[in-house]
Amino acid sequence: MLHNASLLIDDIEDNSKLRRGFPVAHSIYGIPSVINSANYVYFLGLEKVLTLDHPDAVKLFTRQLLELHQGQGLDIYWRDNYTCPTEEEYKAMVLQKTGGLFGLAAGRLESSSVIMAHCNRELLGSSDPPTSAYMPGAGMTGTVLAVSTLYSSL
């Protein structure tokens, strides 16, 4: 749901004509309607997260969407300023854009364990943040998906 919403916005920002061989949504429905619909989906996601009634879930959702938009901002900046990023910079940007959404899914999978880890940290007096076993794999999955999508559109 969130990934599709981000693709709608990405197609507008990149002035895309096709997505996976089909006309992009904004060429059919118009830019204002597509922006509104994509933003609506972001807030539907937030509404669902809020039903969890846990601040860590809201923080995770917010952090991952911020990562997505920061990565997209870098992509736009490099394109508009004719800047070629290093391979490492590009990988980091892709990780922000696509890996962030996979990170959101991974974070949701382990949210109960993170909540338990948070409770245990407070009980034990530790200030170390809980670690995630899923985030590296989520980032890798997002990177592979993004690179394969870009490659197939060449």
MOVENSUL-V139257 format. One record per backbone hydrogen bond with DSSP energy under -0.5 kcal/mol. NH is the residue of the N-H (numbers start at 1). CO is the residue of the C=O. Records with the same first field share a line. If there is no record, write none. Layout:
# MOVENSUL-V139257
NH->CO / CO
This chain:
# MOVENSUL-V139257
5->1
6->2
7->3
8->4
9->5
10->6
11->7
12->8
13->9
14->10
15->12
16->11
19->22
22->19
24->17
27->24
28->24 / 25
29->25
30->26
34->30
35->31
36->32
37->33
38->34
39->35
40->36
41->37
42->38
43->39
44->40
45->41
46->42
47->43
48->44
49->45
50->46
51->47
52->49
53->50
57->54
58->54
59->55
60->56
61->57
62->58
63->59
64->60
65->61
66->62
67->63
68->64
69->65
70->66
71->67
72->68
73->69
74->70
75->71
76->72
77->73
78->74
79->75
80->76
81->77
82->79
83->78
85->83
90->86
91->87
92->88
93->89
94->90
95->91
96->92
97->93
98->94
99->94
100->95
101->98
102->98
103->99
104->100
105->101
106->102
107->103
108->104
109->105
110->106
111->108
114->110
115->111
116->112
117->113
118->114
119->115
120->116
121->117
122->118
123->119
124->120
125->121
126->121
133->131
138->134
139->135
140->136
141->137
142->138
143->139
144->140
145->141
146->142
147->143
148->144
149->145
150->146
151->147
152->148
153->149
154->151
